[in-house]
């Protein structure tokens, strides 16, 4: 029965659960980390029916699973299934990493926000202090990002979302000094930002968020959480409309995976070499 539910992956002791998940690069990344650090692991991508998250988690653990990454669309739902949450997971209400301990506890963490910061600061030398930041989207990943950004003295953070109530709910949620303001797309101010982060899933369907080129100035840095071999529709639009630089989310993907690896195994792998392998394998 267990094998029926989790297909042929019952030997995996680590996996990513999502739907869709077929094109995930997480198995490749964690295998590269394992080789680099000498950790022995199996890691698979497992597609979970949207109404079967808890049974899949339980069965994965009973089959000897040790840890999971959680991706779209489960990051928010999984919080209530965890026995304990790290402070950043609790504050953000988003979990992308879980660890099973020997007492059958499920520990939840979120590494997306720290992964983005590590990529922006460590790999792209972006300074966030005193910067005006526009964030598009208010989903599970954006919550984790806001939790991490709220520890930095930015000038302002504006969140804009199709469902404006989801963005408004984030206004008072984090440290007050982070100065988060929420708008609908039609209310978004027309002035330019230092940094624009596309945290929507629109690039997956080759669609652009409805923002204006007036939100871009000559030194605006744009970031799309989505990654693509040839750049995303958003990074191309940003450059065509005057941004200084626009990058995709491959670096964040590797950085958040490294934070998850650290949560599970206690050691942090080198990320730059893994990002290079993934970029070169395009
Ligand atoms: P969610 O489903 O939680 O959130 C999706 C967001 O996109 C919501 O804000 C939603 O708005 C918005 N959106 C969806 N469709 C539209 C539309 N037609 N018009 C306007 N807004 C829209 O997803 P996640 O937060 O988990 O993921 C978001 C993106 O980030 C995905 O593309 C994912 O692949 C990527 N990602 C990248 C990572 C990396 O490491 N590089 C890590 C994690 C995620 P609404 O609230 O109105 O529905």
py3Dmol code that shows the C-alpha trace and the ligand (Angstrom):
import py3Dmol

protein = """\
ATOM      1  CA  UNK A   1       0.000   0.000   0.000  1.00  0.00           C
ATOM      2  CA  UNK A   2       2.776   2.417   0.878  1.00  0.00           C
ATOM      3  CA  UNK A   3       4.553   1.659  -2.336  1.00  0.00           C
ATOM      4  CA  UNK A   4       1.305   2.125  -4.231  1.00  0.00           C
ATOM      5  CA  UNK A   5       0.902   5.574  -2.758  1.00  0.00           C
ATOM      6  CA  UNK A   6       4.388   6.846  -3.266  1.00  0.00           C
ATOM      7  CA  UNK A   7       4.932   4.926  -6.496  1.00  0.00           C
ATOM      8  CA  UNK A   8       8.437   3.578  -6.887  1.00  0.00           C
ATOM      9  CA  UNK A   9      10.075   5.964  -4.467  1.00  0.00           C
ATOM     10  CA  UNK A  10       9.671   4.050  -1.226  1.00  0.00           C
ATOM     11  CA  UNK A  11      13.454   3.748  -0.834  1.00  0.00           C
ATOM     12  CA  UNK A  12      13.961   7.522  -0.800  1.00  0.00           C
ATOM     13  CA  UNK A  13      14.938   8.986   2.551  1.00  0.00           C
ATOM     14  CA  UNK A  14      14.567  12.565   1.259  1.00  0.00           C
ATOM     15  CA  UNK A  15      12.154  13.930  -1.319  1.00  0.00           C
ATOM     16  CA  UNK A  16      10.305  16.980  -2.565  1.00  0.00           C
ATOM     17  CA  UNK A  17       6.510  16.783  -2.413  1.00  0.00           C
ATOM     18  CA  UNK A  18       4.590  18.997  -4.828  1.00  0.00           C
ATOM     19  CA  UNK A  19       2.044  19.127  -7.606  1.00  0.00           C
ATOM     20  CA  UNK A  20       3.295  19.638 -10.260  1.00  0.00           C
ATOM     21  CA  UNK A  21       6.831  18.523  -9.384  1.00  0.00           C
ATOM     22  CA  UNK A  22       8.063  16.628 -12.438  1.00  0.00           C
ATOM     23  CA  UNK A  23      10.540  19.293 -13.550  1.00  0.00           C
ATOM     24  CA  UNK A  24      12.039  19.938 -10.094  1.00  0.00           C
ATOM     25  CA  UNK A  25      15.814  20.338  -9.993  1.00  0.00           C
ATOM     26  CA  UNK A  26      15.902  19.555  -6.250  1.00  0.00           C
ATOM     27  CA  UNK A  27      16.913  15.858  -6.691  1.00  0.00           C
ATOM     28  CA  UNK A  28      19.908  16.909  -8.821  1.00  0.00           C
ATOM     29  CA  UNK A  29      20.890  19.671  -6.369  1.00  0.00           C
ATOM     30  CA  UNK A  30      20.701  17.464  -3.256  1.00  0.00           C
ATOM     31  CA  UNK A  31      22.659  14.686  -4.958  1.00  0.00           C
ATOM     32  CA  UNK A  32      25.396  17.225  -5.816  1.00  0.00           C
ATOM     33  CA  UNK A  33      25.405  18.466  -2.191  1.00  0.00           C
ATOM     34  CA  UNK A  34      25.586  14.851  -0.941  1.00  0.00           C
ATOM     35  CA  UNK A  35      28.540  14.055  -3.195  1.00  0.00           C
ATOM     36  CA  UNK A  36      30.314  17.237  -2.081  1.00  0.00           C
ATOM     37  CA  UNK A  37      29.821  16.622   1.663  1.00  0.00           C
ATOM     38  CA  UNK A  38      30.039  12.818   1.760  1.00  0.00           C
ATOM     39  CA  UNK A  39      26.465  12.447   3.025  1.00  0.00           C
ATOM     40  CA  UNK A  40      24.693   9.312   1.834  1.00  0.00           C
ATOM     41  CA  UNK A  41      21.131   9.917   0.679  1.00  0.00           C
ATOM     42  CA  UNK A  42      18.388   9.113  -1.797  1.00  0.00           C
ATOM     43  CA  UNK A  43      16.296  12.083  -2.991  1.00  0.00           C
ATOM     44  CA  UNK A  44      13.299  11.969  -5.326  1.00  0.00           C
ATOM     45  CA  UNK A  45      10.577  14.282  -6.635  1.00  0.00           C
ATOM     46  CA  UNK A  46       7.157  12.895  -5.712  1.00  0.00           C
ATOM     47  CA  UNK A  47       3.863  14.190  -7.114  1.00  0.00           C
ATOM     48  CA  UNK A  48       1.265  14.306  -4.336  1.00  0.00           C
ATOM     49  CA  UNK A  49      -2.491  14.523  -5.038  1.00  0.00           C
ATOM     50  CA  UNK A  50      -3.690  17.841  -3.609  1.00  0.00           C
ATOM     51  CA  UNK A  51      -6.000  16.139  -1.066  1.00  0.00           C
ATOM     52  CA  UNK A  52      -3.461  13.543   0.125  1.00  0.00           C
ATOM     53  CA  UNK A  53      -0.632  15.531   1.688  1.00  0.00           C
ATOM     54  CA  UNK A  54      -0.909  14.136   5.247  1.00  0.00           C
ATOM     55  CA  UNK A  55      -1.231  10.428   4.252  1.00  0.00           C
ATOM     56  CA  UNK A  56       1.756  10.806   1.941  1.00  0.00           C
ATOM     57  CA  UNK A  57       3.819  12.458   4.704  1.00  0.00           C
ATOM     58  CA  UNK A  58       2.934   9.716   7.208  1.00  0.00           C
ATOM     59  CA  UNK A  59       3.666   6.906   4.804  1.00  0.00           C
ATOM     60  CA  UNK A  60       6.919   8.473   3.664  1.00  0.00           C
ATOM     61  CA  UNK A  61       8.055   8.640   7.280  1.00  0.00           C
ATOM     62  CA  UNK A  62       6.932   5.055   8.040  1.00  0.00           C
ATOM     63  CA  UNK A  63       8.909   3.878   5.020  1.00  0.00           C
ATOM     64  CA  UNK A  64      12.090   5.347   6.542  1.00  0.00           C
ATOM     65  CA  UNK A  65      11.920   8.881   5.133  1.00  0.00           C
ATOM     66  CA  UNK A  66      13.969  11.446   7.075  1.00  0.00           C
ATOM     67  CA  UNK A  67      13.143  14.773   5.470  1.00  0.00           C
ATOM     68  CA  UNK A  68      11.005  16.497   2.876  1.00  0.00           C
ATOM     69  CA  UNK A  69      10.977  19.632   0.841  1.00  0.00           C
ATOM     70  CA  UNK A  70       7.471  20.959   0.301  1.00  0.00           C
ATOM     71  CA  UNK A  71       6.595  22.985  -2.757  1.00  0.00           C
ATOM     72  CA  UNK A  72       3.581  24.362  -4.653  1.00  0.00           C
ATOM     73  CA  UNK A  73       0.758  24.195  -3.586  1.00  0.00           C
ATOM     74  CA  UNK A  74       1.384  22.835  -0.062  1.00  0.00           C
ATOM     75  CA  UNK A  75       3.678  25.351   1.692  1.00  0.00           C
ATOM     76  CA  UNK A  76       0.965  27.018   3.745  1.00  0.00           C
ATOM     77  CA  UNK A  77      -1.212  23.933   4.387  1.00  0.00           C
ATOM     78  CA  UNK A  78       1.719  21.922   5.745  1.00  0.00           C
ATOM     79  CA  UNK A  79       2.255  24.326   8.680  1.00  0.00           C
ATOM     80  CA  UNK A  80      -0.692  22.900  10.617  1.00  0.00           C
ATOM     81  CA  UNK A  81       0.662  19.354  10.137  1.00  0.00           C
ATOM     82  CA  UNK A  82       3.999  20.128  11.826  1.00  0.00           C
ATOM     83  CA  UNK A  83       4.637  19.305  15.505  1.00  0.00           C
ATOM     84  CA  UNK A  84       7.082  22.193  15.876  1.00  0.00           C
ATOM     85  CA  UNK A  85       7.983  25.169  13.690  1.00  0.00           C
ATOM     86  CA  UNK A  86      11.134  27.256  13.598  1.00  0.00           C
ATOM     87  CA  UNK A  87      10.526  30.895  14.466  1.00  0.00           C
ATOM     88  CA  UNK A  88      10.836  31.974  10.826  1.00  0.00           C
ATOM     89  CA  UNK A  89       8.319  29.322   9.717  1.00  0.00           C
ATOM     90  CA  UNK A  90       5.929  30.325  12.483  1.00  0.00           C
ATOM     91  CA  UNK A  91       6.169  34.036  11.666  1.00  0.00           C
ATOM     92  CA  UNK A  92       5.790  33.566   7.930  1.00  0.00           C
ATOM     93  CA  UNK A  93       3.141  30.826   8.020  1.00  0.00           C
ATOM     94  CA  UNK A  94       5.043  28.965   5.311  1.00  0.00           C
ATOM     95  CA  UNK A  95       7.047  25.712   5.407  1.00  0.00           C
ATOM     96  CA  UNK A  96       9.243  24.298   2.638  1.00  0.00           C
ATOM     97  CA  UNK A  97      11.396  21.899   4.709  1.00  0.00           C
ATOM     98  CA  UNK A  98      10.405  19.227   7.209  1.00  0.00           C
ATOM     99  CA  UNK A  99      12.479  16.883   9.306  1.00  0.00           C
ATOM    100  CA  UNK A 100      11.221  13.728  11.011  1.00  0.00           C
ATOM    101  CA  UNK A 101      12.837  13.052  14.341  1.00  0.00           C
ATOM    102  CA  UNK A 102      13.088   9.730  16.171  1.00  0.00           C
ATOM    103  CA  UNK A 103      10.064  10.538  18.360  1.00  0.00           C
ATOM    104  CA  UNK A 104       7.838  10.842  15.269  1.00  0.00           C
ATOM    105  CA  UNK A 105       7.771  14.636  15.534  1.00  0.00           C
ATOM    106  CA  UNK A 106       7.552  16.703  12.360  1.00  0.00           C
ATOM    107  CA  UNK A 107       9.760  19.795  12.534  1.00  0.00           C
ATOM    108  CA  UNK A 108       8.967  22.510   9.983  1.00  0.00           C
ATOM    109  CA  UNK A 109      11.214  25.267   8.639  1.00  0.00           C
ATOM    110  CA  UNK A 110      11.135  27.744   5.777  1.00  0.00           C
ATOM    111  CA  UNK A 111      14.318  28.386   3.829  1.00  0.00           C
ATOM    112  CA  UNK A 112      13.003  30.311   0.800  1.00  0.00           C
ATOM    113  CA  UNK A 113      13.517  33.770   2.277  1.00  0.00           C
ATOM    114  CA  UNK A 114      17.056  33.102   3.478  1.00  0.00           C
ATOM    115  CA  UNK A 115      17.785  31.428   0.138  1.00  0.00           C
ATOM    116  CA  UNK A 116      16.764  34.584  -1.733  1.00  0.00           C
ATOM    117  CA  UNK A 117      18.842  36.810   0.576  1.00  0.00           C
ATOM    118  CA  UNK A 118      21.869  34.550   0.149  1.00  0.00           C
ATOM    119  CA  UNK A 119      21.523  34.778  -3.633  1.00  0.00           C
ATOM    120  CA  UNK A 120      20.923  38.540  -3.745  1.00  0.00           C
ATOM    121  CA  UNK A 121      23.671  39.450  -1.290  1.00  0.00           C
ATOM    122  CA  UNK A 122      26.190  36.629  -1.745  1.00  0.00           C
ATOM    123  CA  UNK A 123      25.941  35.926  -5.467  1.00  0.00           C
ATOM    124  CA  UNK A 124      24.745  39.249  -6.924  1.00  0.00           C
ATOM    125  CA  UNK A 125      26.296  41.717  -4.434  1.00  0.00           C
ATOM    126  CA  UNK A 126      22.959  43.499  -3.932  1.00  0.00           C
ATOM    127  CA  UNK A 127      22.730  45.782  -0.917  1.00  0.00           C
ATOM    128  CA  UNK A 128      19.215  45.826   0.577  1.00  0.00           C
ATOM    129  CA  UNK A 129      19.593  48.462   3.298  1.00  0.00           C
ATOM    130  CA  UNK A 130      17.785  51.739   2.476  1.00  0.00           C
ATOM    131  CA  UNK A 131      16.399  50.279  -0.751  1.00  0.00           C
ATOM    132  CA  UNK A 132      12.812  50.611  -1.999  1.00  0.00           C
ATOM    133  CA  UNK A 133      11.581  47.130  -2.829  1.00  0.00           C
ATOM    134  CA  UNK A 134       8.506  46.132  -4.835  1.00  0.00           C
ATOM    135  CA  UNK A 135       7.306  42.556  -4.402  1.00  0.00           C
ATOM    136  CA  UNK A 136       4.777  41.116  -6.845  1.00  0.00           C
ATOM    137  CA  UNK A 137       2.637  38.344  -5.345  1.00  0.00           C
ATOM    138  CA  UNK A 138       1.649  37.334  -1.821  1.00  0.00           C
ATOM    139  CA  UNK A 139       1.834  33.526  -1.875  1.00  0.00           C
ATOM    140  CA  UNK A 140       3.660  31.104   0.409  1.00  0.00           C
ATOM    141  CA  UNK A 141       7.118  31.932  -0.910  1.00  0.00           C
ATOM    142  CA  UNK A 142       6.614  35.690  -0.620  1.00  0.00           C
ATOM    143  CA  UNK A 143       5.674  35.233   3.058  1.00  0.00           C
ATOM    144  CA  UNK A 144       9.003  33.546   3.715  1.00  0.00           C
ATOM    145  CA  UNK A 145      10.813  36.301   1.785  1.00  0.00           C
ATOM    146  CA  UNK A 146       9.073  39.034   3.794  1.00  0.00           C
ATOM    147  CA  UNK A 147      10.051  37.350   7.056  1.00  0.00           C
ATOM    148  CA  UNK A 148      13.718  37.448   6.001  1.00  0.00           C
ATOM    149  CA  UNK A 149      13.551  40.979   4.553  1.00  0.00           C
ATOM    150  CA  UNK A 150      11.849  42.298   7.683  1.00  0.00           C
ATOM    151  CA  UNK A 151      15.133  41.826   9.566  1.00  0.00           C
ATOM    152  CA  UNK A 152      16.853  44.313   7.237  1.00  0.00           C
ATOM    153  CA  UNK A 153      16.483  48.119   7.383  1.00  0.00           C
ATOM    154  CA  UNK A 154      15.075  48.617   3.902  1.00  0.00           C
ATOM    155  CA  UNK A 155      13.591  51.995   2.919  1.00  0.00           C
ATOM    156  CA  UNK A 156      10.197  50.490   2.101  1.00  0.00           C
ATOM    157  CA  UNK A 157       8.618  47.240   0.975  1.00  0.00           C
ATOM    158  CA  UNK A 158       5.524  47.376  -1.207  1.00  0.00           C
ATOM    159  CA  UNK A 159       3.590  44.166  -1.853  1.00  0.00           C
ATOM    160  CA  UNK A 160       1.129  44.071  -4.724  1.00  0.00           C
ATOM    161  CA  UNK A 161      -1.167  41.138  -5.379  1.00  0.00           C
ATOM    162  CA  UNK A 162      -4.093  40.141  -7.598  1.00  0.00           C
ATOM    163  CA  UNK A 163      -6.058  39.114  -4.483  1.00  0.00           C
ATOM    164  CA  UNK A 164      -5.412  42.286  -2.541  1.00  0.00           C
ATOM    165  CA  UNK A 165      -6.713  40.850   0.764  1.00  0.00           C
ATOM    166  CA  UNK A 166      -3.788  38.361   0.775  1.00  0.00           C
ATOM    167  CA  UNK A 167      -1.327  41.237   0.448  1.00  0.00           C
ATOM    168  CA  UNK A 168      -3.139  43.390   3.052  1.00  0.00           C
ATOM    169  CA  UNK A 169      -2.937  40.492   5.536  1.00  0.00           C
ATOM    170  CA  UNK A 170       0.858  40.801   5.371  1.00  0.00           C
ATOM    171  CA  UNK A 171       0.996  44.500   6.308  1.00  0.00           C
ATOM    172  CA  UNK A 172       1.127  44.095  10.069  1.00  0.00           C
ATOM    173  CA  UNK A 173       2.449  40.555  10.187  1.00  0.00           C
ATOM    174  CA  UNK A 174       6.195  41.167  10.382  1.00  0.00           C
ATOM    175  CA  UNK A 175       8.521  43.437  12.329  1.00  0.00           C
ATOM    176  CA  UNK A 176       6.981  46.934  12.215  1.00  0.00           C
ATOM    177  CA  UNK A 177      10.284  48.533  11.179  1.00  0.00           C
ATOM    178  CA  UNK A 178      10.071  46.687   7.847  1.00  0.00           C
ATOM    179  CA  UNK A 179       7.392  49.182   6.734  1.00  0.00           C
ATOM    180  CA  UNK A 180       5.381  46.825   4.498  1.00  0.00           C
ATOM    181  CA  UNK A 181       2.532  48.401   2.508  1.00  0.00           C
ATOM    182  CA  UNK A 182       0.079  46.457   0.357  1.00  0.00           C
ATOM    183  CA  UNK A 183      -1.740  47.490  -2.809  1.00  0.00           C
ATOM    184  CA  UNK A 184      -3.791  46.102  -5.644  1.00  0.00           C
ATOM    185  CA  UNK A 185      -2.161  46.355  -9.086  1.00  0.00           C
ATOM    186  CA  UNK A 186      -4.463  49.269 -10.014  1.00  0.00           C
ATOM    187  CA  UNK A 187      -3.448  51.213  -6.857  1.00  0.00           C
ATOM    188  CA  UNK A 188       0.298  50.626  -7.246  1.00  0.00           C
ATOM    189  CA  UNK A 189       2.208  53.944  -7.202  1.00  0.00           C
ATOM    190  CA  UNK A 190       3.848  54.867 -10.509  1.00  0.00           C
ATOM    191  CA  UNK A 191       7.289  55.759  -9.136  1.00  0.00           C
ATOM    192  CA  UNK A 192      10.388  53.601  -9.773  1.00  0.00           C
ATOM    193  CA  UNK A 193      11.861  51.089  -7.283  1.00  0.00           C
ATOM    194  CA  UNK A 194      15.447  50.063  -6.563  1.00  0.00           C
ATOM    195  CA  UNK A 195      14.564  46.359  -6.549  1.00  0.00           C
ATOM    196  CA  UNK A 196      11.566  44.508  -8.051  1.00  0.00           C
ATOM    197  CA  UNK A 197      10.979  40.859  -7.121  1.00  0.00           C
ATOM    198  CA  UNK A 198       8.465  38.826  -9.130  1.00  0.00           C
ATOM    199  CA  UNK A 199       7.065  36.353  -6.588  1.00  0.00           C
ATOM    200  CA  UNK A 200       4.021  35.413  -8.672  1.00  0.00           C
ATOM    201  CA  UNK A 201       3.751  32.163 -10.580  1.00  0.00           C
ATOM    202  CA  UNK A 202       2.940  34.091 -13.792  1.00  0.00           C
ATOM    203  CA  UNK A 203       6.211  33.347 -15.595  1.00  0.00           C
ATOM    204  CA  UNK A 204       5.304  29.637 -15.498  1.00  0.00           C
ATOM    205  CA  UNK A 205       2.520  30.404 -17.983  1.00  0.00           C
ATOM    206  CA  UNK A 206       4.588  32.985 -19.923  1.00  0.00           C
ATOM    207  CA  UNK A 207       2.506  35.877 -18.567  1.00  0.00           C
ATOM    208  CA  UNK A 208       3.610  39.267 -17.267  1.00  0.00           C
ATOM    209  CA  UNK A 209       2.408  40.909 -14.056  1.00  0.00           C
ATOM    210  CA  UNK A 210       0.466  44.120 -14.836  1.00  0.00           C
ATOM    211  CA  UNK A 211       3.051  46.661 -13.676  1.00  0.00           C
ATOM    212  CA  UNK A 212       4.247  49.711 -15.563  1.00  0.00           C
ATOM    213  CA  UNK A 213       7.677  50.458 -16.981  1.00  0.00           C
ATOM    214  CA  UNK A 214       7.435  53.608 -14.849  1.00  0.00           C
ATOM    215  CA  UNK A 215       8.252  51.315 -11.875  1.00  0.00           C
ATOM    216  CA  UNK A 216      11.717  50.846 -13.419  1.00  0.00           C
ATOM    217  CA  UNK A 217      14.617  53.309 -13.451  1.00  0.00           C
ATOM    218  CA  UNK A 218      18.135  53.004 -14.904  1.00  0.00           C
ATOM    219  CA  UNK A 219      19.593  51.243 -11.830  1.00  0.00           C
ATOM    220  CA  UNK A 220      16.626  48.992 -10.944  1.00  0.00           C
ATOM    221  CA  UNK A 221      17.567  45.385 -10.195  1.00  0.00           C
ATOM    222  CA  UNK A 222      14.836  42.860 -11.091  1.00  0.00           C
ATOM    223  CA  UNK A 223      14.548  39.293  -9.848  1.00  0.00           C
ATOM    224  CA  UNK A 224      12.156  36.546 -10.965  1.00  0.00           C
ATOM    225  CA  UNK A 225      11.700  33.617  -8.559  1.00  0.00           C
ATOM    226  CA  UNK A 226      10.997  31.452 -11.584  1.00  0.00           C
ATOM    227  CA  UNK A 227      14.066  30.071 -13.381  1.00  0.00           C
ATOM    228  CA  UNK A 228      14.534  29.309 -17.030  1.00  0.00           C
ATOM    229  CA  UNK A 229      17.348  28.245 -19.348  1.00  0.00           C
ATOM    230  CA  UNK A 230      16.840  31.315 -21.554  1.00  0.00           C
ATOM    231  CA  UNK A 231      15.722  33.909 -18.992  1.00  0.00           C
ATOM    232  CA  UNK A 232      12.058  34.364 -18.075  1.00  0.00           C
ATOM    233  CA  UNK A 233       9.404  36.473 -19.745  1.00  0.00           C
ATOM    234  CA  UNK A 234       9.698  38.837 -16.745  1.00  0.00           C
ATOM    235  CA  UNK A 235      13.489  39.201 -16.827  1.00  0.00           C
ATOM    236  CA  UNK A 236      13.304  39.902 -20.586  1.00  0.00           C
ATOM    237  CA  UNK A 237      10.545  42.501 -20.070  1.00  0.00           C
ATOM    238  CA  UNK A 238      12.550  44.164 -17.284  1.00  0.00           C
ATOM    239  CA  UNK A 239      15.658  44.572 -19.443  1.00  0.00           C
ATOM    240  CA  UNK A 240      13.634  45.782 -22.445  1.00  0.00           C
ATOM    241  CA  UNK A 241      12.054  48.404 -20.178  1.00  0.00           C
ATOM    242  CA  UNK A 242      15.264  49.845 -18.799  1.00  0.00           C
ATOM    243  CA  UNK A 243      16.310  47.752 -15.777  1.00  0.00           C
ATOM    244  CA  UNK A 244      20.035  47.639 -15.064  1.00  0.00           C
ATOM    245  CA  UNK A 245      20.001  43.894 -14.458  1.00  0.00           C
ATOM    246  CA  UNK A 246      17.385  41.113 -14.274  1.00  0.00           C
ATOM    247  CA  UNK A 247      18.120  37.598 -13.045  1.00  0.00           C
ATOM    248  CA  UNK A 248      16.142  34.401 -12.642  1.00  0.00           C
ATOM    249  CA  UNK A 249      15.683  32.328  -9.460  1.00  0.00           C
ATOM    250  CA  UNK A 250      18.153  29.513 -10.091  1.00  0.00           C
ATOM    251  CA  UNK A 251      20.569  30.894  -7.486  1.00  0.00           C
ATOM    252  CA  UNK A 252      17.768  31.123  -4.915  1.00  0.00           C
ATOM    253  CA  UNK A 253      16.759  27.564  -5.708  1.00  0.00           C
ATOM    254  CA  UNK A 254      20.246  26.307  -4.871  1.00  0.00           C
ATOM    255  CA  UNK A 255      20.602  28.587  -1.838  1.00  0.00           C
ATOM    256  CA  UNK A 256      17.279  27.550  -0.275  1.00  0.00           C
ATOM    257  CA  UNK A 257      18.207  23.915  -0.926  1.00  0.00           C
ATOM    258  CA  UNK A 258      21.518  24.469   0.899  1.00  0.00           C
ATOM    259  CA  UNK A 259      19.618  25.873   3.889  1.00  0.00           C
ATOM    260  CA  UNK A 260      17.352  22.772   3.854  1.00  0.00           C
ATOM    261  CA  UNK A 261      20.430  20.515   3.623  1.00  0.00           C
ATOM    262  CA  UNK A 262      21.829  22.319   6.661  1.00  0.00           C
ATOM    263  CA  UNK A 263      18.533  21.782   8.559  1.00  0.00           C
ATOM    264  CA  UNK A 264      18.657  18.035   7.841  1.00  0.00           C
ATOM    265  CA  UNK A 265      22.353  17.207   8.005  1.00  0.00           C
ATOM    266  CA  UNK A 266      23.937  20.005  10.049  1.00  0.00           C
ATOM    267  CA  UNK A 267      26.469  21.028   7.425  1.00  0.00           C
ATOM    268  CA  UNK A 268      26.252  23.685   4.744  1.00  0.00           C
ATOM    269  CA  UNK A 269      27.373  22.735   1.235  1.00  0.00           C
ATOM    270  CA  UNK A 270      29.132  25.071  -1.187  1.00  0.00           C
ATOM    271  CA  UNK A 271      26.493  26.624  -3.432  1.00  0.00           C
ATOM    272  CA  UNK A 272      28.513  28.515  -6.058  1.00  0.00           C
ATOM    273  CA  UNK A 273      29.916  25.326  -7.605  1.00  0.00           C
ATOM    274  CA  UNK A 274      26.429  23.774  -7.760  1.00  0.00           C
ATOM    275  CA  UNK A 275      24.915  26.889  -9.370  1.00  0.00           C
ATOM    276  CA  UNK A 276      27.707  26.706 -11.960  1.00  0.00           C
ATOM    277  CA  UNK A 277      27.018  23.028 -12.705  1.00  0.00           C
ATOM    278  CA  UNK A 278      23.311  23.780 -13.233  1.00  0.00           C
ATOM    279  CA  UNK A 279      23.987  26.833 -15.425  1.00  0.00           C
ATOM    280  CA  UNK A 280      26.547  24.932 -17.507  1.00  0.00           C
ATOM    281  CA  UNK A 281      24.194  21.953 -17.964  1.00  0.00           C
ATOM    282  CA  UNK A 282      21.580  24.100 -19.768  1.00  0.00           C
TER     283      UNK A 282
END
"""
ligand_1 = """\
48
LIG
P 1.641 30.437 -4.578
O 0.700 29.618 -5.391
O 1.583 30.376 -3.092
O 1.462 31.999 -4.987
C 1.305 32.372 -6.333
C 1.238 33.894 -6.446
O 1.110 34.240 -7.840
C 0.046 34.528 -5.727
O 0.419 35.782 -5.210
C -0.976 34.680 -6.869
O -1.909 35.699 -6.657
C -0.063 35.079 -8.012
N -0.713 34.803 -9.283
C -0.997 33.582 -9.813
N -1.637 33.755 -10.996
C -1.763 35.099 -11.192
C -2.342 35.885 -12.217
N -2.934 35.346 -13.289
N -2.273 37.239 -12.116
C -1.678 37.817 -11.034
N -1.123 37.104 -10.014
C -1.167 35.765 -10.105
O 3.077 30.047 -5.134
P 4.509 30.164 -4.413
O 4.562 31.391 -3.599
O 4.875 28.898 -3.750
O 5.481 30.299 -5.700
C 5.501 31.473 -6.476
C 6.564 31.346 -7.577
O 7.864 31.256 -7.008
C 6.401 30.088 -8.440
O 6.665 30.463 -9.793
C 7.493 29.168 -7.952
O 7.939 28.297 -8.966
C 8.572 30.171 -7.570
N 9.497 29.663 -6.537
C 10.852 29.718 -6.769
C 11.743 29.313 -5.813
C 13.209 29.379 -6.067
O 13.968 28.857 -5.258
N 13.660 30.021 -7.148
C 11.309 28.794 -4.504
C 9.883 28.788 -4.358
C 9.019 29.218 -5.338
P -3.298 35.383 -5.874
O -2.986 35.439 -4.406
O -4.208 36.460 -6.342
O -3.744 34.014 -6.328
"""
view = py3Dmol.view(width=600, height=400)
view.addModel(protein, "pdb")
view.setStyle({"model": 0}, {"cartoon": {"style": "trace"}})
view.addModel(ligand_1, "xyz")
view.setStyle({"model": 1}, {"stick": {}})
view.zoomTo()
view.show()
